[in-house]
Every structure is written in structure tokens, then in C-alpha cells.
Amino acid sequence: MRRRPGIGGLQNAAAARDQYRLLGENVAKLRTDLMKEQLATFRSQLEDFARKHKNDIRKNPAFRAQFHEMCAKVGVDPLASNKGFWAELLGIGDFYYELGVQIIEVCLATRPHNGGLISLDDLCKLLGQRRKAVRETISEDDCLRAISKLKVLGSGFEVITVGKRKLVRSVPTELNKDHNEILELAQAQGFVTVDEVQRRLNWSSGRATDALETLLEEGLAMIDDGHRDGKRRYWFPCVSSVSSYVGADTL
């Protein structure tokens, strides 16, 4: 018959468990302290790097994007505030604040034409045109970072992906799956017809017409009835190249 452990054995087992627990806590604390020390070292090196290459960071979009990736890896957000070390050293906070204001201005100026939905590529081109005087090149990455900061305003600014294109939405319009599929289809020519939507998406006439008319009411589409075949074209400025030039002279 197997003997059960006595009181002394149970106490010894409990003491052993306590020792293992304390050992585990000490190891975890050592690892945490080591990680904190390494992060502090990385941040210090990052500051030295920023001082050395601040001109490249401010003037070169690709270099600036790589710098942001380095910052993210060590938990540093240079855009968290427009005050402090990073703002004073690089002026990054001011750069993105100014860019954010210009993005709002461009979106407002083009809204009557595109209904508040503009391709990220077109937005960058229009911003580039108005920033020629300051000779600062911007990239899509810069625009995306500036737009992410605009979200705190609760003004509806958002980047959405339709097919292979990124679109910037500046109005709180909700696009459903049908709307997104039509926008993706329109990327080929800049427009669609009811017949084309029916054929390509295998929809009923009612479904196609309802989705297109909703996009028209939201100001995202324009109609063109001047064709010999008598078919109405629904043009979408947000996915057609023409939107790159409309309003460019007034920005």
C-alpha cells in the first residue's frame, strides 16, 4: 500500500513551489529591466541619429519614412506632440500639422467635384503643386501619417482601399459592399453604365440602378447622357485621372 505524504512533505513541497515562483519573478524582473535598458539605449542612439541626419529626414520622403519605421520599433512617436525634443530638433510636428491643414483645404476645394472622395495619388499630386514654393517633397506615407492625425478631429477623414487604389474620404459617407464593387469596376475607364454593372457583376437592373443612384446622390458620381448609344455613363472623379487637374489652379 502506497503511503500518503505527511505534513512535513506537504510543507516542503509548498516551500519548493514558493522558491520556484520567486525565482520566476526575479527572472522576469531581470528580463524587464534589461529590455528597458536596451530601449533606453536604442532611443538615445535614435536621438543621435536624428541630430546627425535631420536635414535628410526633413527633405527626403523615403528617408523620413524609414526614420518613422525605426521610431515605431522602439516605441517612439515623433508626431505625438508638436512640442518637446522631436519638434524642436526636426520640426516634424509642425511639418505634419501644416500638411494636415493643406490636406483639409484640398479636400474641401475638390469636394464639389468628387463628393468628398479623392484618390490618395491625386491628393499627393495636388499637394505637390501647392508646395512647390517651399520645395519640400511629400510622399504618400507623409499623407497617410498626416491623415491619421486628422482622425482626432472627428471630421470623417479616413483612408479606404477600393481594389488596388487608396481613396481619402473627407465626408462621413458610409460605402457598402455594392458601392465599393462599382468603384473598383470604374477604375478601368473612370465610368460605368447600368448594363456594364449588370453584366460584369451579375446583378439585377434594380440593384445596379439603386447603387449607382445612391452614389450619384452622395455627390460621388457625375452623369453623362451625350452618347449615341443612349446609355448613361456614371463618371467617378475619385478613380479617374481627370480629378488630378480639376481645381488644381485654385489650390
SVG drawing of the C-alpha trace seen along z (x, -y; Angstrom):
<svg xmlns="http://www.w3.org/2000/svg" viewBox="-35 -80 61 82">
<polyline fill="none" stroke="black" stroke-width="0.4" points="0.0,0.0 1.4,-3.4 1.9,-5.9 0.5,-9.4 2.8,-12.3 2.9,-13.6 2.6,-17.2 6.3,-17.7 6.3,-16.5 3.4,-18.9 5.2,-21.8 8.4,-21.0 6.5,-20.9 4.8,-24.2 8.2,-25.8 9.7,-24.5 6.8,-26.0 7.3,-29.4 11.0,-29.2 10.2,-28.5 7.7,-31.3 10.2,-33.8 12.8,-32.6 10.5,-33.1 9.5,-36.6 13.2,-37.5 14.0,-36.2 11.0,-38.1 12.1,-41.3 15.7,-40.9 14.4,-40.5 12.1,-43.5 14.9,-45.7 17.2,-44.5 14.6,-45.3 14.0,-48.8 17.8,-49.4 18.0,-48.3 15.1,-50.5 16.7,-53.5 19.9,-52.8 18.1,-52.5 16.2,-55.8 19.4,-57.5 21.0,-56.2 17.9,-57.2 18.2,-60.8 21.9,-60.9 20.9,-59.5 18.2,-62.2 20.6,-65.0 23.1,-63.8 20.6,-63.3 17.9,-65.9 18.3,-67.6 17.7,-64.3 14.7,-63.5 13.1,-66.8 13.8,-66.9 13.9,-63.3 10.4,-61.5 11.9,-58.0 14.4,-58.7 11.7,-60.2 9.5,-57.0 12.4,-54.8 13.0,-57.0 9.4,-56.6 9.8,-52.8 12.8,-53.0 10.9,-55.1 8.0,-52.6 10.3,-49.7 11.4,-51.4 8.1,-52.9 8.8,-56.5 6.1,-58.6 7.6,-61.9 4.1,-63.0 2.6,-62.6 3.1,-66.3 4.3,-69.4 6.3,-70.3 9.4,-68.7 12.6,-67.1 11.5,-65.9 9.6,-69.0 12.5,-71.2 15.1,-69.1 13.3,-68.2 10.2,-70.3 8.3,-67.1 5.2,-68.0 4.9,-71.4 5.6,-69.7 2.7,-67.2 0.4,-69.8 0.9,-72.1 0.4,-69.1 -2.8,-68.2 -4.2,-71.7 -3.3,-71.6 -5.0,-68.2 -8.2,-69.6 -8.0,-72.6 -7.5,-70.4 -10.3,-68.0 -12.7,-71.0 -11.7,-72.6 -12.3,-69.4 -15.4,-68.2 -17.9,-69.8 -16.2,-67.8 -15.6,-64.5 -18.2,-64.4 -15.5,-64.1 -13.8,-61.1 -10.4,-61.6 -7.6,-59.1 -4.5,-59.3 -2.4,-59.6 -4.4,-62.6 -4.3,-64.2 -0.5,-63.9 -0.2,-65.5 -2.4,-68.4 -0.4,-68.9 2.8,-68.8 1.6,-71.5 0.8,-73.9 4.0,-73.1 6.4,-73.9 7.2,-77.2 8.6,-75.6 10.5,-72.9 9.5,-70.2 8.7,-66.8 6.0,-64.8 5.1,-61.1 2.0,-59.0 3.5,-57.9 3.6,-61.5 -0.1,-62.0 -1.2,-58.8 0.5,-59.9 -1.0,-63.4 -4.4,-61.9 -4.1,-59.6 -3.7,-62.6 -6.8,-64.3 -9.0,-61.4 -8.9,-63.0 -10.9,-65.9 -13.8,-63.5 -14.3,-65.1 -14.7,-61.9 -11.2,-61.8 -10.3,-58.2 -8.3,-56.2 -10.2,-53.3 -9.0,-50.8 -11.0,-50.0 -9.5,-47.4 -5.8,-48.4 -6.3,-52.1 -6.4,-54.0 -9.1,-56.7 -9.3,-59.5 -12.7,-60.1 -13.4,-63.6 -17.1,-63.2 -18.9,-60.7 -20.4,-58.8 -20.8,-55.0 -19.9,-52.9 -21.3,-49.4 -20.0,-46.4 -22.1,-47.2 -20.7,-50.7 -17.1,-49.5 -17.5,-47.0 -18.8,-49.7 -15.9,-52.0 -13.5,-49.1 -15.2,-48.4 -15.0,-52.0 -11.2,-52.2 -10.7,-50.7 -12.3,-53.6 -13.4,-56.1 -17.1,-55.4 -19.6,-52.6 -23.1,-52.0 -26.0,-50.1 -25.6,-47.4 -21.9,-47.0 -22.6,-46.7 -25.3,-44.1 -23.1,-42.1 -19.8,-42.3 -21.1,-41.9 -24.1,-39.6 -26.6,-42.0 -30.2,-42.7 -31.1,-46.0 -32.7,-47.3 -29.7,-46.5 -27.3,-48.2 -29.5,-51.3 -30.1,-51.7 -26.4,-51.5 -25.5,-54.0 -28.2,-56.5 -27.1,-56.4 -23.5,-57.2 -24.9,-60.0 -27.0,-61.4 -23.9,-61.4 -22.0,-63.5 -19.5,-60.8 -20.7,-60.3 -21.5,-62.5 -23.8,-61.6 -23.1,-61.8 -26.0,-61.3 -24.4,-62.7 -23.6,-59.4 -25.0,-57.9 -25.8,-54.6 -28.1,-56.4 -26.5,-54.7 -26.0,-56.9 -22.4,-57.0 -21.7,-57.3 -18.4,-59.0 -16.4,-58.8 -13.8,-61.6 -12.2,-59.8 -11.0,-57.0 -10.5,-58.8 -7.4,-60.8 -9.4,-63.9 -9.6,-64.6 -5.9,-65.3 -6.5,-68.5 -9.9,-69.9 -9.4,-72.6 -5.6,-72.5 -5.4,-76.1 -7.4,-77.3 -5.5,-75.4"/>
</svg>
